[in-house]
């Protein structure tokens, strides 16, 4: 069913998705759902095509920060072909993982994680929704939690 929804959505360009996004995983049984819940994943922030933060998390005090260690770096945004359509794609720096985005509306994206070995779970992709996050003060970066 999600594959059909994905196929019916329009592609999105990198310039359209710059900014901060709050993510919500869709429960398809993919093991990544539990992993993201366990680390208090908040979403993504795309400062520019070459400065993308794929793992924005909340620390115990509620402060948002980019966890560069968990996926061995951050990411960049490119236009890439996926299922026959050129669309904005996040390519992780340290893992063979790509996340492709499609436009649901002006404030919402559908994302599908692709790659190996983390992205696929018994041949299933991780799907999630991104909602444009409200601007909060200094959108240029996040605090680093104590100990990191």
C-alpha positions in Angstrom: 0.0 0.0 0.0 2.8 2.5 0.9 4.5 1.7 -2.4 1.4 2.7 -4.2 1.1 6.0 -2.3 4.8 6.7 -3.0 4.4 6.0 -6.7 1.5 8.5 -6.9 3.3 11.4 -5.3 5.2 14.1 -7.2 9.0 14.3 -6.9 10.5 17.2 -5.0 13.7 19.2 -5.7 16.5 19.7 -3.1 15.9 23.4 -2.9 12.3 22.8 -1.8 13.2 20.7 1.3 15.9 22.9 2.9 15.0 23.6 6.6 14.1 21.6 9.6 11.7 18.6 9.6 10.0 16.6 12.3 9.8 12.9 11.5 7.2 10.2 12.2 7.9 6.6 11.3 5.2 4.6 9.7 4.8 1.2 11.4 5.5 -1.3 8.7 7.2 -3.8 11.0 10.7 -2.5 9.9 13.2 -2.8 12.7 14.3 0.8 12.1 11.1 2.1 13.7 12.1 0.7 17.1 15.7 1.9 16.7 14.6 5.5 16.0 12.2 5.5 18.8 14.8 4.2 21.2 17.2 7.1 20.4 14.6 9.8 20.6 14.9 10.7 16.9 13.3 14.0 16.1 13.9 14.4 12.4 16.2 16.0 9.9 17.7 19.4 9.3 18.9 20.4 5.8 21.0 23.6 6.1 22.2 23.4 2.5 22.7 20.6 -0.1 26.1 19.8 1.4 25.1 20.2 5.0 22.4 17.7 6.0 21.8 16.4 9.5 20.0 13.0 9.2 19.9 12.2 12.9 18.5 15.1 14.9 17.7 13.8 18.4 16.4 15.0 21.7 18.6 14.7 24.7 17.0 14.0 28.1 16.5 17.7 28.7 14.6 18.1 25.4 17.4 19.9 23.6 17.8 19.1 19.9 21.2 18.0 18.6 22.7 16.3 15.5 24.2 12.9 16.3 27.1 12.6 13.9 28.5 9.5 15.6 25.6 7.1 15.2 25.7 6.9 11.4 29.4 7.8 11.1 28.9 11.4 9.9 26.1 13.4 8.5 24.8 13.6 4.9 24.3 15.6 1.7 21.3 16.2 -0.6 21.3 15.2 -4.3 18.8 14.6 -7.0 18.8 10.9 -7.6 16.7 8.4 -9.6 14.6 6.0 -7.6 11.9 3.8 -9.0 12.1 5.7 -12.3 11.7 9.2 -10.9 14.3 11.9 -10.2 13.7 13.2 -6.7 15.5 14.8 -3.8 17.7 12.2 -2.0 19.7 12.3 1.2 23.0 10.4 0.9 24.7 9.5 4.2 28.4 10.2 4.6 29.4 7.1 6.5 26.8 4.4 5.5 25.6 3.0 2.2 22.2 4.5 2.9 20.0 6.8 0.8 16.7 8.4 1.8 14.4 9.5 -1.0 11.7 12.2 -0.6 8.4 12.8 -2.3 6.1 15.8 -1.8 2.8 15.2 -0.1 2.0 18.9 0.2 3.9 22.2 0.9 4.7 21.2 4.5 4.8 17.4 4.3 7.2 14.8 2.7 7.0 11.0 2.5 10.4 9.5 2.9 11.7 6.0 2.0 15.1 4.7 3.3 17.0 2.6 0.8 20.4 0.9 0.9 22.3 -1.7 2.8 22.5 -3.2 5.4 20.6 -0.8 7.7 17.9 0.4 5.4 16.4 -2.9 4.3 14.7 -5.3 6.7 13.9 -8.6 5.1 13.5 -6.7 1.8 11.3 -4.0 3.4 12.0 -0.3 3.3 11.6 2.1 6.2 8.9 4.7 5.4 8.3 7.8 7.4 6.6 11.2 7.1 8.4 14.5 7.6 6.5 17.7 8.6 8.1 21.0 8.3 9.2 22.1 11.8 8.4 25.5 13.1 11.4 27.9 13.1 13.0 28.1 16.5 15.5 30.9 17.2 18.9 30.0 15.8 18.2 27.5 13.1 21.9 27.2 12.2 22.8 24.4 14.6 22.1 22.5 17.7 23.7 22.1 21.1 26.0 19.1 21.8 24.8 17.2 24.8 27.3 16.7 27.7 29.7 13.9 27.1 29.6 14.1 23.3 
